[in-house]
Amino acid sequence: VRGPRFRRLKIGAGHRLDVKASGVFVLGVGHGNKLLTDLYNCHLTKVYTVGGLFGKATDDFSDTGKLVEKTTFDHITREKLERILAVIQGTNHKALLMHSNIDMKTQEAYELAVKGLIRPMGKSPPIITAIRCLQLTLPEFQLEIHCLHETQQYLRKIVHEIGLELKSSAVCTQVRRIRDGVFTLDDALLRTQWNLQSIQNAIWDCQLKVKTELEKTLG
């Protein structure tokens, strides 16, 4: 739709998804652009399901990249994989505390931890707050990753590094964002729902939880 009435309608994009990723992608319409900025300043966790395939490596860490190596993977077990994931989570937990600038011995830190509010409120490297194996059927596996300040390419690199740690190699087959802060797949509109009524309903349905999160985090 075009015309004078629509020239001032601003639409802004939240945390972006690259061309090889899918899932929850938040847009702001009109006043929603200000809310997008406020939500960005909350540094909320995003959740992804990430698929992987053991046995090969590519130049861009994805299964569609140029093949650079093939390796064996029969020695990999769920126990070995989960051990590597625990190391990754432990290392990132230390980074989370460091970049949150919180003295963990204080009452404030305890209360924030209980509320799940310990997170860097400024710039930081990508941080994984939780990572677990959802499925392992060699050579395929699927992970659930909770993270902050990531890119989808960073998540593909994590899959590559997991392969190396397991004395094998791995490529990423899928990156799907299932949560972006307060927004989940249940809030998302399919392409067939991109119409005025569905968009209005989506805005109304999300208003309360956006307001609640902003008040809780930013006051």
C-alpha positions in Angstrom: 0.0 0.0 0.0 1.4 3.4 -0.9 0.3 7.0 -0.6 0.7 10.1 1.6 -0.9 8.4 4.6 1.8 5.8 4.8 5.0 7.9 4.2 5.6 8.3 7.9 5.0 4.7 9.0 8.4 3.6 10.3 9.2 -0.1 10.5 12.3 -1.2 12.3 14.1 -4.6 12.7 15.2 -6.1 16.0 18.0 -8.7 16.3 18.7 -9.8 12.7 18.7 -13.2 11.2 21.1 -14.0 8.4 20.0 -15.7 5.2 20.8 -19.3 6.4 18.9 -18.9 9.7 15.2 -19.0 10.5 12.8 -18.4 13.4 11.6 -15.5 15.5 12.4 -12.1 13.9 11.0 -9.1 15.8 9.8 -6.0 13.9 8.7 -2.7 15.3 6.0 -0.5 13.8 5.6 3.2 14.6 6.0 3.6 18.3 7.3 0.0 18.4 10.6 1.3 17.1 11.2 3.0 20.5 10.2 -0.2 22.3 12.7 -2.1 20.1 15.5 0.1 21.3 14.3 -0.3 25.0 14.2 -4.1 24.6 17.7 -4.0 23.0 19.0 -2.2 26.1 17.5 -5.0 28.3 20.1 -7.5 26.8 17.6 -10.3 26.9 18.5 -13.9 26.2 17.8 -15.5 22.9 17.3 -19.2 22.4 18.1 -21.3 19.3 17.9 -24.9 18.2 21.0 -25.7 16.3 21.5 -28.8 14.1 24.9 -30.4 13.4 26.4 -33.2 11.4 29.6 -34.9 12.5 32.2 -36.2 10.0 33.1 -33.2 7.8 34.3 -29.6 8.0 33.6 -26.7 5.6 35.1 -23.3 5.0 32.1 -21.5 6.5 31.1 -24.1 9.2 27.7 -24.8 7.4 26.7 -27.9 5.5 26.5 -25.9 2.3 30.0 -24.6 2.4 33.1 -25.9 0.5 34.2 -29.2 2.0 37.7 -29.0 3.5 37.9 -32.2 5.5 36.3 -35.5 6.3 36.7 -37.4 9.6 35.5 -40.4 11.5 32.8 -40.0 14.1 32.0 -43.5 15.4 33.9 -42.9 18.6 31.5 -40.0 19.7 29.0 -40.8 22.5 26.3 -38.7 24.1 28.4 -38.7 27.3 31.4 -37.3 25.6 29.3 -34.7 23.8 27.7 -33.6 27.1 31.1 -33.3 28.8 32.2 -30.8 26.1 28.9 -28.9 26.4 29.4 -28.6 30.2 32.9 -27.2 29.7 31.5 -24.6 27.2 28.8 -23.6 29.6 31.2 -23.3 32.5 33.6 -21.1 30.6 30.8 -18.9 29.4 29.3 -18.6 32.9 32.6 -17.1 34.1 32.5 -14.7 31.2 28.9 -13.8 32.1 29.9 -12.9 35.7 32.9 -10.9 34.6 31.0 -8.8 32.0 28.0 -8.3 34.4 30.3 -6.4 36.8 28.5 -7.9 39.8 30.1 -8.9 43.1 28.7 -12.4 43.6 29.1 -12.2 47.4 26.5 -9.5 47.7 22.7 -9.8 48.5 22.0 -7.8 45.2 23.8 -10.5 43.2 21.9 -13.3 44.9 18.5 -11.6 44.2 19.5 -11.0 40.6 20.5 -14.6 40.2 17.2 -15.8 41.6 15.3 -13.6 39.1 17.5 -14.7 36.2 18.6 -11.1 35.7 22.4 -11.6 35.8 23.4 -10.4 32.3 25.8 -7.9 30.9 24.0 -4.5 30.6 26.5 -3.2 28.1 28.6 -4.5 25.2 30.3 -7.9 25.6 31.5 -10.8 23.5 28.9 -13.5 22.6 28.0 -15.4 25.8 26.3 -18.7 26.0 24.2 -18.9 29.2 23.0 -22.5 28.7 23.7 -25.3 26.2 22.3 -28.8 26.1 22.0 -31.8 23.7 18.4 -32.4 22.5 19.2 -35.3 20.3 22.1 -37.4 19.1 21.7 -40.0 16.3 25.1 -40.3 14.7 26.2 -38.5 12.6 23.4 -36.0 13.4 22.9 -34.0 16.5 20.7 -31.1 17.8 21.5 -28.6 20.5 19.5 -26.0 22.4 21.6 -22.8 23.0 20.6 -19.9 25.2 22.8 -16.9 24.4 23.5 -13.1 24.4 25.1 -10.8 21.9 25.6 -13.7 19.4 25.5 -13.9 15.7 24.2 -17.0 13.8 27.7 -17.4 12.3 29.1 -17.6 15.9 26.7 -20.5 16.6 27.9 -22.3 13.5 31.5 -21.8 14.7 30.5 -23.4 18.1 29.3 -26.5 16.2 32.7 -26.6 14.4 34.6 -26.3 17.6 32.6 -29.0 19.3 33.6 -31.3 16.4 37.2 -30.5 17.0 37.0 -31.1 20.8 35.6 -34.5 20.1 38.5 -35.3 17.8 36.3 -35.2 14.8 34.7 -32.4 12.8 31.2 -31.0 12.4 29.2 -28.7 10.3 26.0 -26.8 11.1 22.9 -27.9 9.3 20.3 -25.5 10.9 20.1 -22.4 13.0 16.6 -21.6 14.2 15.7 -18.9 16.8 12.9 -20.1 18.9 12.9 -17.2 21.4 14.0 -13.6 21.2 13.6 -12.1 24.7 9.9 -12.1 25.5 8.9 -13.3 22.0 8.5 -17.0 21.2 7.5 -19.0 18.2 3.9 -18.8 19.5 4.0 -15.0 18.9 5.4 -15.3 15.3 3.2 -14.8 12.2 3.6 -17.1 9.2 3.9 -15.5 5.8 0.2 -16.3 5.2 -0.7 -14.2 8.2 1.0 -11.0 7.0 -2.2 -8.9 7.0 -3.4 -5.9 8.9 -5.7 -7.8 11.3 -3.2 -10.4 12.2 -0.5 -7.8 12.8 -2.8 -5.7 15.0 -3.7 -8.8 17.0 0.0 -9.7 17.5 0.8 -6.2 18.7 -2.1 -6.3 21.2 -1.2 -9.7 22.4 2.4 -8.7 23.1 1.8 -5.3 24.8 1.6 -6.5 28.4 4.6 -8.8 28.4 6.8 -6.1 26.7 5.7 -3.5 29.2 6.3 -6.0 32.1 9.8 -6.8 30.9 10.8 -3.2 30.4 9.5 -2.2 33.9 11.3 -5.2 35.5 14.7 -4.6 33.8 14.9 -0.9 33.1 12.5 0.4 35.8 
